[in-house]
Amino acid sequence: MVDVAVVGTGYVGLVTGASLARVGHRVTCVDRDRERVAGLREGRMPFYEPGLEELVAREVGSGKLSFAEELDAAVGRADVVFIAVGTPQGEGGAADLSNVSHVARGIGRALAGSARRARPLVVANKSTVPVGSGDYVSALIREGADEVGGTRPPEGVRFGVASNPEFLREGSAVYDSLFPDRIVVGAEEDWVVGVMRELYGPVIEQGFSVEMDPRPRVTVPFVVTDLASAEMIKYAANAFLATKVSFINEISDLCELTGADVGSVATGIGLDGRIGPRFLNAGIGWGGSCLPKDVAALRAVAREHHHETGLLDAAVAVNDRRRGRVISKLQHDLGALSGRRVALLGLAFKPNTDDLREAPSLDIAAELSSLGAKVVGYDPVAAKAASRTAPDLRVAFDPHEALEGAHAAVVVTEWSEVRNLDLRRAASLMREPRLLVDGRNAIDPAAAREAGLLYRGFGRG
């Protein structure tokens, strides 16, 4: 068993901490937000993530998972400290590392106050940070120790820094944490790699009991590299996925012009093992907390080195145009949008989350409102958050309420509640022309037309 401290209880920190407790380690999740810590101790989740509430309750009950506000005691007990705080997009697209800086200095101060500590400490970056941040964190830890008169580091105590990027998908983060495609660890010292390998041993070997995955267990690849390469892997992975989505969206526009069907095209090219079928869903593009921020950060790094990223620039440009394509499709069949009622079906940036960061729904709603349309949005989870984020957007907690009297509806997020709509009932509630703009190609076109809806998808000939 490894003693772990996780600093930050957002998506990454809380899921990481609960999952490591699930595989047998003793974990303390630290957050300076007292209300959040109090809520977690009472079993209240700060965000929606399927399976997380049950996992946290189980591991708190087992005694393996706890929550704290103070960093010092958690660092004093830990073998590994994860930095899992937010790195929001800053000026010019670069990652804002102020949260990381605060935590790293705090770790240094805690180490300086633990002069009797005999065990070496691994400080692992889970936060998405630019290339070179490993050395930066190491320097900040030493600065923190100096602030309280410590040595560099405290005498008799070693620490090492690792880069351990996360690859969690919101909506399936618990699953991704327990059954990852790979684990990446970047470090400059062998002993640091050894500690991280011990920590992840149960995950690598899948040596824990769980009922959520019926598939045969296979050993998870453990990728060891240097700090800079591990940091680049995270950015490169997300940039590639964003580019893949933008590529299929570019193809979908060509399909509309030529009469081809993008679904058939995506199936045909996705069966090529060099390409693969995932992230080939045409529609209104990517959003959320990772892809936009990470692509922007990678482009910012390139600018610092006076390097052009033509492919990434194009991927962003294609994505930026997707919201406008929704407006164009509405205008094509409705004409002027002033006074028209438009229902947005799904508000979160993807299903199974309440995350509205960079959500296409908010951009579409703002543009529709500026054109005089009456906009109502439905989401099974994110409606309350949307009402706070976009006060001019009327929200509904039932899809039929959103559809009643609407001239048009836009599928923005492919929730199961949206995919499985009773299309005849939807048509009966709407006004002419009963337009359905399917921004995720989630609805069967023939079924929609048979129900009496005027169907418009993306790249569907």
C-alpha positions, 0 to 999 in steps of 0.5 A, spaced: 500 500 500 502 506 498 500 513 501 498 518 497 496 525 497 492 528 491 491 536 491 485 538 487 478 535 487 476 537 480 475 531 475 482 529 475 483 529 482 477 526 485 477 521 480 484 519 481 484 519 488 478 515 489 480 510 483 487 509 487 483 508 493 479 503 490 485 499 488 488 498 495 492 505 496 491 510 502 489 516 499 488 523 502 484 528 497 486 536 499 482 542 497 483 549 500 475 550 498 472 548 505 465 548 502 467 543 497 471 539 502 465 539 507 461 537 502 465 531 500 465 528 507 458 528 507 458 525 500 456 531 496 459 531 489 461 537 486 460 535 479 456 530 475 460 524 473 457 517 472 459 512 478 463 517 482 459 518 487 458 510 489 466 509 488 467 515 493 462 513 498 465 506 498 472 508 499 470 513 504 467 507 508 473 502 507 477 508 510 482 508 504 479 515 502 479 521 506 479 529 505 482 535 508 483 542 507 491 542 509 496 540 505 502 539 510 499 533 514 497 530 507 504 531 505 508 529 511 504 522 510 505 521 503 509 517 498 506 520 492 503 527 492 499 528 485 498 536 483 491 535 480 489 543 480 486 547 474 491 550 469 486 554 465 487 558 458 491 564 460 493 570 455 494 568 448 492 561 449 498 559 454 496 555 460 495 559 467 500 555 472 498 560 478 495 554 481 500 549 480 505 554 482 501 555 489 501 548 490 508 546 489 511 552 493 506 549 499 509 542 498 516 545 499 514 548 505 511 542 508 517 538 506 521 543 510 517 542 516 518 535 516 525 534 517 525 527 520 521 525 514 526 519 512 522 517 506 523 520 499 517 523 496 515 523 489 511 529 486 507 527 480 504 532 475 497 530 473 495 537 471 496 538 464 502 543 464 506 545 458 513 542 456 518 544 461 514 544 467 517 538 471 523 542 472 519 548 474 515 545 479 522 542 482 524 549 482 518 551 486 518 546 491 525 548 493 523 555 493 517 553 498 522 550 502 527 556 502 521 560 505 521 557 511 528 556 512 529 549 510 535 546 506 534 545 499 531 540 500 530 538 507 536 534 510 535 527 509 529 528 505 529 526 497 524 528 492 523 527 485 518 530 480 514 525 475 510 527 469 503 523 469 498 526 464 491 524 465 487 521 459 480 521 462 474 522 458 468 526 462 462 521 462 467 515 463 472 518 467 472 512 473 472 507 467 478 510 464 482 511 471 481 503 472 481 501 465 486 505 462 489 505 455 496 506 457 499 509 463 505 514 462 510 516 467 516 521 465 521 522 470 529 523 470 530 518 476 529 511 476 527 511 483 521 515 481 519 511 476 520 505 481 515 508 486 510 510 480 510 503 478 509 500 485 503 505 485 500 503 479 501 496 479 494 493 481 492 497 475 497 495 470 496 488 472 488 489 473 489 485 480 483 488 483 476 485 483 471 490 480 464 488 476 464 494 472 468 491 466 466 484 463 472 484 458 478 479 459 483 483 463 489 485 459 496 488 462 496 495 461 502 498 458 506 502 462 510 507 458 516 510 461 519 516 458 523 523 460 519 529 463 518 533 457 516 527 452 511 525 457 508 532 458 508 533 450 504 526 449 498 529 453 498 535 448 499 531 442 494 526 444 488 531 444 491 535 439 490 529 434 483 528 436 481 535 435 484 535 428 481 528 427 474 531 429 475 537 424 478 533 419 471 529 418 467 535 419 471 538 413 469 532 409 462 532 411 461 539 408 464 536 402 459 530 402 453 535 403 456 538 396 457 532 392 451 528 395 455 523 399 453 520 406 459 522 411 456 516 416 458 511 410 465 515 409 466 515 416 465 507 416 469 506 410 475 509 412 474 508 420 475 500 418 482 502 416 487 500 422 491 506 421 485 510 422 480 507 426 473 509 427 473 513 433 472 521 433 470 520 426 463 523 428 461 529 424 457 535 427 458 541 430 465 540 433 469 539 439 468 543 446 469 542 453 475 543 458 480 539 454 481 539 447 480 547 446 485 549 452 490 544 450 490 545 442 491 553 444 496 551 449 500 547 444 499 553 439 502 558 444 508 553 446 509 553 438 509 561 438 514 562 443 519 558 439 517 562 433 514 556 430 508 555 425 502 550 426 499 550 420 495 544 421 493 545 428 491 552 426 486 549 420 483 544 425 481 550 430 478 554 424 474 548 421 471 547 428 470 555 429 465 555 423 461 549 426 457 553 430 455 558 424 453 552 420 447 551 425 445 558 424 446 557 416 441 551 416 436 554 421 436 560 416 435 556 410 429 553 412 426 558 417 428 565 413 429 570 418 430 568 425 427 574 429 421 571 433 422 564 432 422 559 437 428 554 437 429 549 442 436 546 443 436 539 445 442 538 450 447 543 453 453 540 456 459 539 451 458 532 451 453 527 454 454 524 461 457 530 464 454 537 467 460 541 464 459 547 460 466 549 458 466 551 451 460 548 450 457 549 443 450 550 446 452 557 449 455 560 443 449 557 439 444 560 444 448 567 444 448 567 436 440 566 436 438 571 441 442 576 437 438 575 431 432 575 435 430 568 436 427 565 442 431 560 445 430 554 450 434 549 452 433 542 455 439 538 458 437 532 463 443 534 468 446 541 466 440 545 465 441 548 472 448 550 471 446 553 464 441 558 467 447 560 471 452 561 466 447 564 460 441 567 464 438 570 457 437 562 456 430 559 458 432 552 460 427 546 461 428 540 465 423 536 460 425 535 452 417 536 451 417 542 454 422 545 450 419 543 444 412 545 445 411 551 440 418 551 437 419 552 430 425 548 430 430 544 434 437 543 434 440 536 437 446 539 440 448 534 445 447 526 444 444 524 450 440 518 450 434 522 452 435 526 446 437 520 441 430 516 444 425 522 443 418 520 441 419 523 434 411 523 433 410 526 439 416 531 438 413 533 431 406 534 434 408 539 439 412 543 434 410 549 429 411 549 422 416 547 419 418 543 424 425 543 423 430 538 426 437 540 425 441 534 428 448 537 430 450 530 432 447 526 426 444 522 432 437 521 429 435 516 424 433 521 418 428 516 415 424 516 422 424 523 423 421 525 416 416 519 417 414 522 424 413 529 420 419 533 421 423 537 416 430 533 418 437 536 416 443 533 418 451 534 417 454 531 411 448 526 410 447 527 402 
